[in-house]
Each structure stands twice: as C-alpha cells, then as structure tokens.
Amino acid sequence: MFLHLGNDVSVLIRDVVAVLDMETATTMKDSREFLKMCDEEEFIVTVADGEMPKSVVVTEKEGRSAVYISPIAASTIKKRFIQIKEF
C-alpha cells in the first residue's frame, strides 16, 4: 500500500521509518542535526514545492534512506497511515 505525501508523491507504507512534525523537528537539536546531515548527504526530497513544509517523513528502502519534506501535517499523515494499516 502507498502513503500519499503531497504533490503526486507517494511512498510504500512498509518503507516509512518515522513521521515528524516540521516545527518540532527544527526546534530540537538532535533532529536539526539529523536534517542537516541528510541535506549534506542529499537524502532530502522536497515535496512541498512552494508550500509551507509541515512534516518530515523518513523512509528506508533496500538500505537507502530518503527524507521527504511534505506540505501535509504529520497528524494527517499519521491518520492516513493508520487507515491503511487497518485496511
């Protein structure tokens, strides 16, 4: 099953490692350092495309990580995740 992250971007639900609120992620030291490292390593995929980023979705597939910056709130992504898991 796929999880929609915004702007026609979806990921396999089994690849999702974490969903973080953007505001919280940018105010906490550890998550800020994590995002900085991901940016330096070019793991970040911006889905927001001009929209205000609201969440960070961390994925891993076949040992490769990707970090998606999404315009969809973390709480909404969490609800979608739960609905798909219950399906």
N, C-alpha and C positions, 0 to 999 in steps of 0.2 A: 504494500500500500504506500501511497505517496502523501507527503505533508506539504501543503502549499505555503510558500514563504512570501508571496507577493510578486507582482510584475512577471507573471508567467514562469516563475521559478519554483520547482518542487524538488524534494529530496525523498529518498526512500526512508520510511519511518524507522527501519531497523538500523540505519546509519546514524541516527541522531544520538549524540552523546550528552548534550546539555542545551538548555534554552535559558538565556539570561536576559534580564531586564537591562536595557541600554543604560539607563540612568544609574542604576546600582553598579553595573559593570564598570562604568567610567569613574565612579567615585571611590571604589575600593582599590587599594594599592595592588594587591595580587592580580586582580582581573585586569587592571590597567596595564600592568607589566605583561600579562599574557597577550592582550590585544596588540601591544607594541611589538612583541616578538612575532606574532602572527603576521603583522603588517610587514615587518622586515623580511620574513621568510616567504612573503607573497601567498599566504594561505587565505587571505580575505577576499570574499566575493561580495560586492555591494549590490544588494537587491533594491535598496531604497530609491535609486535613480532620481535624485532631486527631492524626494520626500524626506521628512524628518525620520531618522532611524529610531526605532523603538525597541528592537530586540537583537540579540546575538544568538545565532544557532550554530553550535559546534557539531560537526559531523566527522565520521571516520569511515572510510571505505577501503578495504584491501590495504590497510596500513598507511593510507594517505589521509591527512586531515584537511578540512576546509571549514572556514568560519564565515558564515553568512550574516551580513548586516541587513536586517529586514525592517520594512516600514510597518509591519504588523506587531501589535503589542504581544509581549511574552505571554500574558494571560490568555489571549486569544489563541495563540499557537498551542498552548497547553490544553485548552478546551478541544481543539481540533485533534490533538494527539490522543486524548482520552476517548473521544468519539470514534476514532479509527481503531483504537485498541479494542473497544467494546464491540465493534462491528465484526 
